[in-house]
Amino acid sequence: MNADGSLDTDFNPSVGGHHVSTSAVQADGKIIIGGDFTTVNGTSRNRIARLNTDGSLDTSFNSGANNYVETITVQADGKIIIGGQFSAFNGTARNGIARLNADGTLDTSFNPGSGANSYVYTSAVQADGKIIIGGYFTTFNGTAHNRIARLNTDGSIDASFNPGSGANASVITSAVQADGKIIIGGGFTSVTEQRAIVSRV
């Protein structure tokens, strides 16, 4: 859309399959999209793609997940955090969370182990590079974490982040404030240790 809310007719992608769940803009203006689609502008793309500023497919970015991509966050260094319902990315096991290099290839230096035991719906990167994730999961890499966790920059659990019993239902959105505090929202009715906004769904 244009700044006044009107449709930008110069931007005209065509996404086939199902829906686009998430998007993020890179520093160069290119747009990463994720969802459950399987084609973009007639070209096969499995649940993630990058668009040029005019909406055309950036063919230099060619990667794929085996199920929904629900959240995309671009780090300051250009690497890309993705979360969702997938269990593999480009054929490599990654349960619910992965990090990509700027060209879309899997960043193997980010190793979440067995990952999340259920869906990851939101991600946010702190100023120190640590990563907040939220979703439906109750464990991450075998450690109990109810719907919210913080990861170190290498994908391991940050044990210094202790949300207590966590959220009692889904966390579907998150944001980091300038002072470092964390806003979360979702289907929960109780949560410990975080500042929260509750929206029943």
C-alpha positions as CSV (number, residue, x, y, z in Angstrom):
1,M,0.0,0.0,0.0
2,N,1.0,3.6,-0.5
3,A,1.5,5.9,2.5
4,D,-2.1,7.2,2.1
5,G,-3.6,3.6,2.3
6,S,-4.2,3.3,-1.5
7,L,-3.1,0.2,-3.3
8,D,0.4,0.3,-4.8
9,T,-0.2,-1.1,-8.2
10,D,3.5,-1.2,-9.1
11,F,3.9,-4.0,-6.4
12,N,2.3,-7.1,-7.9
13,P,3.4,-10.5,-6.6
14,S,1.3,-13.6,-7.2
15,V,1.5,-16.2,-4.4
16,G,0.1,-19.6,-5.1
17,G,-1.1,-22.3,-2.7
18,H,-2.4,-20.8,0.6
19,H,-1.6,-17.7,2.6
20,V,1.2,-15.4,3.6
21,S,1.6,-15.4,7.4
22,T,4.6,-13.1,7.9
23,S,6.9,-10.7,6.2
24,A,10.1,-8.7,7.0
25,V,11.9,-6.0,5.1
26,Q,15.7,-6.2,4.7
27,A,18.0,-3.2,4.9
28,D,18.2,-3.1,1.1
29,G,14.4,-2.9,0.8
30,K,13.9,-6.5,-0.4
31,I,11.0,-8.3,1.3
32,I,11.0,-11.8,2.8
33,I,7.6,-13.5,3.0
34,G,6.6,-16.7,4.8
35,G,3.5,-18.8,5.0
36,D,2.0,-21.9,3.5
37,F,2.4,-21.0,-0.2
38,T,4.2,-23.3,-2.7
39,T,4.7,-20.9,-5.6
40,V,5.5,-17.2,-6.2
41,N,4.9,-15.7,-9.6
42,G,4.6,-19.2,-11.0
43,T,7.9,-20.4,-9.6
44,S,8.2,-23.1,-7.0
45,R,8.9,-21.7,-3.5
46,N,8.1,-23.7,-0.4
47,R,6.8,-21.5,2.4
48,I,9.5,-18.8,2.1
49,A,10.6,-16.4,-0.6
50,R,12.2,-13.1,-1.1
51,L,10.7,-10.4,-3.3
52,N,12.4,-7.5,-5.0
53,T,11.0,-4.0,-4.2
54,D,8.6,-4.2,-7.2
55,G,7.1,-7.5,-6.0
56,S,8.9,-9.7,-8.5
57,L,10.6,-12.9,-7.2
58,D,14.2,-12.6,-6.2
59,T,15.5,-15.8,-7.8
60,S,18.9,-15.6,-6.0
61,F,17.0,-16.6,-2.7
62,N,15.9,-20.2,-3.2
63,S,15.1,-22.1,0.0
64,G,12.3,-24.1,1.5
65,A,10.6,-25.4,4.6
66,N,8.4,-28.5,4.8
67,N,5.5,-26.7,6.6
68,Y,4.2,-23.3,7.5
69,V,6.6,-20.4,8.2
70,E,4.9,-18.2,10.8
71,T,7.5,-15.6,11.8
72,I,10.4,-13.9,10.2
73,T,12.9,-11.5,11.9
74,V,15.9,-10.0,10.2
75,Q,18.9,-9.6,12.5
76,A,21.1,-6.5,12.4
77,D,23.8,-8.5,10.6
78,G,21.4,-9.5,7.9
79,K,20.8,-13.1,9.0
80,I,17.2,-14.3,9.2
81,I,15.4,-16.0,12.0
82,I,12.3,-18.0,11.0
83,G,9.9,-19.9,13.1
84,G,6.8,-22.0,12.4
85,Q,5.3,-25.4,12.1
86,F,8.2,-26.9,10.0
87,S,10.4,-29.9,11.0
88,A,13.0,-29.4,8.3
89,F,14.5,-26.7,6.3
90,N,16.3,-27.4,3.0
91,G,16.2,-31.1,4.0
92,T,18.0,-30.5,7.4
93,A,16.0,-31.2,10.6
94,R,15.0,-28.0,12.3
95,N,11.9,-28.2,14.6
96,G,10.1,-24.9,14.6
97,I,13.1,-22.6,14.5
98,A,16.0,-21.9,12.1
99,R,18.4,-19.2,11.1
100,L,19.3,-18.4,7.5
101,N,22.2,-16.6,6.0
102,A,21.4,-13.6,3.9
103,D,21.3,-15.7,0.7
104,G,18.6,-18.0,2.2
105,T,20.9,-20.9,3.0
106,L,20.7,-22.6,6.4
107,D,23.0,-21.1,9.0
108,T,24.5,-24.2,10.5
109,S,26.3,-22.2,13.2
110,F,22.8,-21.8,14.8
111,N,22.0,-25.1,16.3
112,P,18.8,-25.4,18.3
113,G,19.2,-29.1,18.9
114,S,15.8,-30.9,19.0
115,G,14.2,-27.5,18.9
116,A,10.6,-26.8,19.9
117,N,8.2,-29.6,20.5
118,S,5.3,-27.6,18.9
119,Y,4.8,-24.5,16.8
120,V,6.8,-21.3,17.0
121,Y,4.6,-18.3,16.1
122,T,6.7,-15.3,17.0
123,S,10.3,-14.2,17.3
124,A,12.1,-11.0,18.3
125,V,15.7,-10.1,18.5
126,Q,17.2,-8.2,21.5
127,A,19.9,-5.6,21.2
128,D,22.4,-8.1,22.4
129,G,21.4,-10.6,19.6
130,K,19.6,-13.0,21.9
131,I,16.3,-14.2,20.4
132,I,12.9,-14.3,22.1
133,I,10.5,-17.0,20.7
134,G,6.9,-17.8,21.6
135,G,4.3,-20.2,20.4
136,Y,2.6,-23.4,21.4
137,F,5.6,-25.3,22.6
138,T,6.1,-26.6,26.1
139,T,9.8,-27.8,25.7
140,F,12.8,-26.6,23.8
141,N,15.7,-28.9,23.1
142,G,14.3,-31.1,25.9
143,T,14.0,-28.4,28.5
144,A,10.6,-27.3,29.9
145,H,9.6,-23.9,28.6
146,N,5.9,-23.1,28.4
147,R,5.2,-21.1,25.2
148,I,8.1,-18.6,25.6
149,A,11.9,-19.0,25.7
150,R,15.1,-17.0,25.0
151,L,17.9,-18.4,22.8
152,N,21.5,-17.5,22.7
153,T,23.0,-16.4,19.4
154,D,24.1,-20.0,18.7
155,G,20.5,-21.3,19.1
156,S,21.0,-22.8,22.6
157,I,18.6,-22.1,25.4
158,D,19.5,-19.1,27.5
159,A,19.2,-20.5,31.0
160,S,19.5,-17.1,32.6
161,F,16.0,-16.3,31.2
162,N,13.5,-17.8,33.6
163,P,9.8,-17.2,32.8
164,G,8.7,-19.5,35.7
165,S,5.6,-21.4,34.6
166,G,5.5,-19.4,31.4
167,A,2.1,-18.8,29.7
168,N,-0.8,-21.1,30.1
169,A,-1.7,-21.0,26.4
170,S,-0.3,-19.8,23.1
171,V,2.0,-16.8,22.6
172,I,1.5,-15.5,19.1
173,T,3.2,-12.1,19.1
174,S,6.2,-10.5,20.8
175,A,8.2,-7.3,20.8
176,V,11.3,-6.0,22.6
177,Q,11.0,-2.5,24.1
178,A,13.9,0.0,24.0
179,D,14.5,-0.6,27.7
180,G,14.8,-4.3,27.1
181,K,11.5,-5.4,28.5
182,I,9.4,-7.8,26.5
183,I,5.8,-7.5,25.3
184,I,4.0,-10.7,24.5
185,G,0.4,-11.4,23.4
186,G,-1.7,-14.4,22.6
187,G,-4.4,-16.7,23.8
188,F,-3.1,-17.0,27.4
189,T,-5.0,-16.0,30.5
190,S,-2.0,-16.1,32.9
191,V,1.7,-15.7,32.6
192,T,4.6,-15.2,35.0
193,E,7.7,-12.9,34.9
194,Q,6.9,-11.0,31.7
195,R,4.9,-7.9,31.0
196,A,2.0,-9.2,28.9
197,I,-1.0,-8.2,26.9
198,V,-3.7,-10.8,26.8
199,S,-6.0,-11.3,23.8
200,R,-8.2,-14.4,24.0
201,V,-8.4,-16.3,20.8
